[in-house]
């Protein structure tokens, strides 16, 4: 099936690893299949996957151009209703067996997944599921070339510590978007550190975890003041941000 897309959603469709992970998670869902919500449906590709399994799919998209694409792509599917609306303004008059919400970004800093799910999961049936189930965040010390927050695509950097898992979220839990962490690292070489790399892993279901892909949580590089380190030095860092408030909300410093 050919999909009409916006430029951004065309890049999403090209990320085969991302699409395959979500397609497999939907295929492996074993609960009731009466109603699914696709929140932030974009071009509608995940609603398309859902259409083979569910009696009814309600697909919500706030961006009008993306909505028009999804409406065009899915107009022949009688079990899909595409609505141009903010999820927070939608009248959920029925509860769903499954919520799919692919509003993902590294550590959810630049995406509104948490406020959307904190609201929408009130309309999930008892025993219902969310895809993805949650995320796992990890960090490591780096020496990087650019002195500003950026994603690691085409970036040059050198890793100076093992990866430390600093947070895990299950999306069915109530989640506070304001995040503050005291992180402790052990350097594994001598040199100069000047940044932190955050990597987010997406837990699609109990058995499926997707690592970063070009359009699914590409690692984020955050600058720190330069610091000389030796092998086996311990470095403590305080990291703060607000999920959904963008990279401007990041505050980071040594402890």
Secondary structure, DSSP 8 states (H G I E B T S, - for coil): ------HHHHHHHH-HHHHHHHHHHHHH--S--SEEEEET-TTSHHHHHHTTT-SEEEEEE--HHHHHHHHHHHTT-TTEEEEES-GGG----S-EEEEEE----GGGTTS-HHHHHHHHGGGEEEEEEEES-EEEEEEEEEEES-SS-EESTT--EEE-B--EEEEEEETTS---SEEEEEEEEEB-SSEEEEEEEEEEEEEEETTEEE--BTTB---EEEEEEEEEE-TT-EEEEEEEEETTS-GGG-EEEE-
